[in-house]
Amino acid sequence: MKKPLSWLSGLLIFLVFACSEKPDTQETSSSEFDEPFRPQFHFSPPSNWMNDPNGMVYWEGEYHLFYQYHPDGNTWGPMHWGHAISEDLVHWEHQPIALFPDEHGTIFSGSAVADIKNTSGLGTEENPPLVAIFTYHDAEGEKAGRDDFQTQGIAFSTDKGRTWTKYEGNPVLTSPGIKDFRDPKVAWIDGQWIMSLAVKDRISFYSSPNLLDWTHESDFAPEWAAYGGVWECPDLFPLKTPDGEEKWILFVSINPGGPQGGSATQYFIGDFDGKKFTTETKEVMWLDWGADNYAGVTWSNVPESDGRRLFIGWMSNWQYAEVVPTENWRSAMTIPRSLELFKDGEFYALASKPVKELNKLRSASKNISGSEADLTHELLELEFAVTGEDFRIEFQNEENERLILEKSGEYIVLDRGLSGITDFKADFANTQTAPVGNIQAKNLRLFIDRSSIEVFINDGELALTALIFPNSHYNKIQIQGLGNGKVHHLKGIW
C-alpha cells in the first residue's frame, strides 16, 4: 500500500501544477489524473485496481456508480466497493469506499435499488433507503474446501448513499452447496423484488417481498448459449421495441468464451412472467464485439421521464487486465450508453448508443474531407458517413504505430497489432473481427481516449470496444471508402 502524501507535500505539488500551463491541444485533466494512459473522459479510480461496475442506482438527481475495488494494490485482491457520484453521467466525484470486507467475507459484485415503499423496513416512508445487495466471498471457507463460501448480503443508506450500514441479519441468502453463487442484480417487477443470480452455468431467479427473505423461482440455461466459462453479472430489464411492444433483456457475462477470447457479455431477448425467463433468440448475441467491454449492467431507478436504459461496462479483459502498462491506477469504465432495441432481419437485437450527455465535452469541431487528415488533439470523437461497401481508417503517430479499422466484406475488423505497446501479453496484439450480419452500415462514430477506442456502427447497432496503448497520440489518419466526416476535440472530465 502506498503511503499518502503529507498535507505539505500535497500543497507543494498542487502549487507547481497550478502555476504550469498546458498547450491548447492538451485539454485534459487535473494533475492527479494525468499519468501515462490515464483516460481523460472515461471513469477510472483515483488509484489502484478496479473491475466490475456495481450498485448502479439513480437517486435524487445523482447517478451512483460503485465498483469492485482493491485499495491496497493495482491487481485484483480483497474486494471492496469503491464509489463515485455524477449528476450528468460524464463528470464524476469520487467518494470514500462504501463497503469493506467483514466477518462474512470480501465484497463481490452486486446491485443497488431505491426501496421507495420501504419494504425492507430499513428506512422510513418519509426517507426510504437505498439498499445494496452484494455477494460475500469467504476466502477462508474457499481455502478450506467448502462449497458454500459465497452468500448474499445487504447494506442500506438513508443519507443519499454517502454512508452504508450492513444489515445485522446478513447473509440474507446462502448457497445450496454451489461454489459459484454470486452477482445479484435486483429489480422491482410486478409488485415484488426479483433477483437474477449467477449460479455456475445458469441464472437463477429469486423473489422477495422485502429484500430480506428470498424464494427460488426458476433457472435459465439454454443448451445453445455461450458456456466458455462460468456465468457472471446478470441483468434483467424490459425494453420497448420501436413499435411499442415490450421485450425482456437478460445479460450474462462469461469468462472465458468471448468472441475475441477471454471475457465478454452475451444477451438474450424474450419474456419474463414474474417467475421464469423465456427467450425467443436461438443464437448467441454479443452486446459488444470488442475485447474490452465486460461485466456491464444498467442503472436502476432512472426516472420514467428520462425513459432510457443506461449502461456502463468494465473496459478490460481478464486475459490481460492485471498486466496492462499502467501503474498507479488500473482499469477504466466504458463511456455510458443508452440501450435500444432495433429490428435485425426477422428478429430484434440490442443497440448501445453513446449517451447524449457526452456532447457537452466537445470543445471544437472540424470537417474532414479527402483521404488524409492531421489530428492535433489526443481526445477525439469522429463521425463519418459510410458511402461504400467497404471502408478503412488507419490512425498513425510519430512512432509509426498504427491502429486500423476497416469493413471488409461481411466483417468489421480492428487491428491493434501495431497500435503501440502490446508485448505485455501475447493475447493483446490481436485482430478483432465482428460480423456485420443484416446491418447495412450507414454511419460510423468513434471515441478515442488515451488508451481506448470505442466504435459504433449505425448509432450502436454494432459496437466494438478495445484498449490501446500508443506511445504518443495518433496525429494522422488515412481514410478510404468514407464520405466527409467531422472530428470533435473533447475536454477531459477531471
C-alpha positions, 0 to 999 in steps of 0.5 A: 500500500502506498503511503499518502502524501503529507498535507505539505507535500500535497500543497507543494505539488498542487502549487507547481501544477497550478502555476504550469500551463498546458498547450491548447491541444492538451485539454485534459485533466487535473494533475492527479489524473494525468499519468501515462494512459490515464483516460481523460473522459472515461471513469477510472479510480483515483488509484489502484485496481478496479473491475466490475461496475456495481450498485448502479442506482439513480437517486435524487438527481445523482447517478451512483456508480460503485465498483469492485475495488482493491485499495491496497494494490493495482491487481485484483485482491480483497474486494471492496466497493469503491464509489463515485457520484455524477449528476450528468453521467460524464463528470464524476466525484469520487467518494470514500469506499462504501463497503469493506470486507467483514466477518462474512467475507470480501465484497463481490459484485452486486446491485443497488435499488431505491426501496421507495415503499420501504419494504425492507423496513430499513428506512422510513416512508418519509426517507426510504433507503437505498439498499445494496445487495452484494455477494460475500466471498469467504476466502477462508471457507474457499481455502478450506474446501467448502462449497458454500463460501459465497452468500448474499448480503445487504447494506442500506443508506438513508443519507443519499448513499454517502454512508452504508450500514450492513444489515445485522441479519446478513447473509440474507441468502446462502448457497445450496452447496454451489461454489459459484453463487454470486452477482445479484442484480435486483429489480422491482417487477410486478409488485415484488423484488426479483433477483437474477443470480449467477449460479455456475452455468445458469441464472437463477431467479429469486423473489422477495417481498422485502429484500430480506427473505428470498424464494427460488423461482426458476433457472435459465440455461439454454443448451445453445448459449455461450458456456466458455466459462462460468456465468457472471453479472446478470441483468434483467430489464424490459425494453420497448421495441420501436413499435411499442411492444415490450421485450425482456433483456437478460445479460450474462457475462462469461469468462472465458468464451468471448468472441475475441477470447477471454471475457465478454457479455452475451444477451438474450431477448424474450419474456419474463412472467414474474417467475421464469425467463423465456427467450425467443433468440436461438443464437448467441448475441454479443452486446459488444464485439470488442475485447474490452467491454465486460461485466456491464449492467444498467442503472436502476431507478432512472426516472420514467421521464428520462425513459432510457436504459443506461449502461456502463461496462468494465473496459478490460479483459481478464486475459490481460487486465492485471498486466496492462502498462499502467501503474498507479491506477488500473482499469477504466469504465466504458463511456455510458450508453443508452440501450435500444432495441432495433429490428435485425432481419426477422428478429430484434437485437440490442443497440448501445448508443453513446449517451447524449450527455457526452456532447457537452465535452466537445470543445471544437469541431472540424470537417474532414474531407479527402483521404488524409487528415492531421489530428492535433488533439489526443481526445477525439470523437469522429463521425463519418458517413459510410458511402461504400461497401467497404471502408478503412481508417488507419490512425498513425503517430510519430512512432509509426504505430498504427491502429486500423479499422476497416469493413471488409466484406461481411466483417468489421475488423480492428487491428491493434497489432501495431497500435503501440505497446502490446508485448505485455501479453501475447493475447493483446496484439490481436485482430478483432473481427465482428460480423456485420450480419443484416446491418447495412452500415450507414454511419460510423462514430468513434471515441478515442481516449488515451488508451481506448477506442470505442466504435459504433456502427449505425448509432450502436447497432454494432459496437466494438470496444478495445484498449490501446496503448500508443506511445504518443497520440495518433496525429494522422489518419488515412481514410478510404471508402468514407464520405466527409466526416467531422472530428470533435476535440473533447475536454477531459472530465477531471 
